[in-house]
Amino acid sequence: MKIIDYLLEKIDKNKEVFFEIKAFPGSKEESVKEGKQRMLSVRVNASPEDGKANKEIIKLLAKTLNLRKYQVSIISGLKSKIKKIKITR
């Protein structure tokens, strides 16, 4: 099962879902893809300065998972490439 499908199924069944991503700020393309170790790789154009990349990560994850931006939050790793994400319904 693909990670995104697994997450969508888990989101439907739970009020809160936690998972980790690996961020690639300053990328040429924006994408959410299955990475290594059952972790999503999230690429955004924004630079990591002033939290711009984190905002774009939230926006892109919300779009990919058909959620609103307020339902997606970064709970740890604000200044790291590995980030822990929380989804709430």
ABEGO torsion letter per residue (X at the ends): XBAAAAAAAAAAABABBBBBBBBBBGBABBBBBBBBGGBBBBBBABBABGGAAAAAAAAAAAAAAGBBAAABBBABGAABABBBBBBBX
